[in-house]
Amino acid sequence: MYAECPAVLVRALLRGASMMGETEHAEADGPGASLHAAMESMPALVKQAKRADEKLVAYVREQPLIALGAALGLGYLVGRVFSRAGR
């Protein structure tokens, strides 16, 4: 359910829905309705992101060496990918 919310918001914005006024007077299938539905689901999405952040912080505090190794490994891989992309 949450994975679809950003897609709904992006589709509504690409259709040109304005955030002011149009959402109250939009038809049920108009771009304003999509934007309104996406904006209603944002608090749940924010809660989910905060929970994920709290879990990540707790894991880093419990396993700092593993987290550091993962960060270094990921940084190395990203660096390799971008250094090859510039050739």
C-alpha positions as CSV (number, residue, x, y, z in Angstrom):
1,M,0.0,0.0,0.0
2,Y,2.7,2.5,0.9
3,A,4.9,1.8,-2.1
4,E,2.1,3.0,-4.4
5,C,1.7,6.4,-2.6
6,P,4.7,8.2,-4.1
7,A,3.7,7.0,-7.5
8,V,0.2,8.4,-7.1
9,L,1.7,11.7,-6.0
10,V,4.1,11.9,-8.9
11,R,1.3,11.0,-11.4
12,A,-0.9,13.7,-10.0
13,L,1.8,16.3,-10.1
14,L,2.7,15.4,-13.7
15,R,-0.9,15.9,-14.7
16,G,-0.6,19.4,-13.5
17,A,-2.8,19.3,-10.4
18,S,-2.3,22.3,-8.2
19,M,-2.1,21.9,-4.4
20,M,-4.4,24.8,-3.7
21,G,-8.1,24.8,-4.4
22,E,-8.3,22.1,-7.0
23,T,-8.4,19.2,-4.6
24,E,-11.6,20.4,-3.0
25,H,-13.5,20.9,-6.3
26,A,-12.0,18.0,-8.3
27,E,-14.0,15.3,-9.9
28,A,-13.6,11.8,-8.5
29,D,-11.4,10.7,-11.4
30,G,-9.6,14.0,-12.0
31,P,-5.9,14.8,-11.2
32,G,-7.0,16.7,-8.1
33,A,-8.5,13.6,-6.6
34,S,-5.3,11.7,-7.1
35,L,-3.3,14.4,-5.5
36,H,-5.8,14.6,-2.6
37,A,-5.6,10.8,-2.1
38,A,-1.8,10.9,-2.1
39,M,-1.7,13.8,0.3
40,E,-4.0,11.9,2.7
41,S,-1.7,9.0,2.7
42,M,1.4,11.1,3.4
43,P,1.1,10.9,7.2
44,A,1.2,7.1,7.1
45,L,4.2,7.2,4.8
46,V,6.0,9.7,7.1
47,K,5.3,7.3,10.1
48,Q,6.7,4.4,8.2
49,A,9.8,6.4,7.3
50,K,10.4,7.4,10.9
51,R,10.0,3.8,12.1
52,A,12.6,2.7,9.5
53,D,14.9,5.4,10.6
54,E,14.6,4.4,14.2
55,K,15.3,0.8,13.3
56,L,18.4,1.8,11.3
57,V,19.7,4.0,14.2
58,A,19.2,1.2,16.7
59,Y,21.0,-1.3,14.4
60,V,24.0,1.1,14.0
61,R,24.2,1.5,17.7
62,E,24.1,-2.2,18.3
63,Q,26.4,-3.2,15.5
64,P,28.7,-0.2,14.7
65,L,31.5,-2.2,13.0
66,I,29.1,-4.1,10.7
67,A,27.4,-0.8,9.9
68,L,30.7,0.9,9.2
69,G,31.8,-2.0,7.0
70,A,28.6,-1.9,5.0
71,A,28.9,1.9,4.5
72,L,32.5,1.5,3.3
73,G,31.6,-1.3,1.0
74,L,28.6,0.5,-0.4
75,G,30.7,3.7,-0.9
76,Y,33.4,1.7,-2.7
77,L,30.8,0.1,-5.1
78,V,29.1,3.4,-5.8
79,G,32.5,5.0,-6.5
80,R,33.5,2.2,-8.9
81,V,30.2,2.5,-10.8
82,F,30.5,6.3,-11.1
83,S,34.2,6.2,-12.0
84,R,33.4,3.8,-14.9
85,A,30.4,5.9,-16.0
86,G,32.7,8.8,-16.7
87,R,34.9,7.0,-19.2
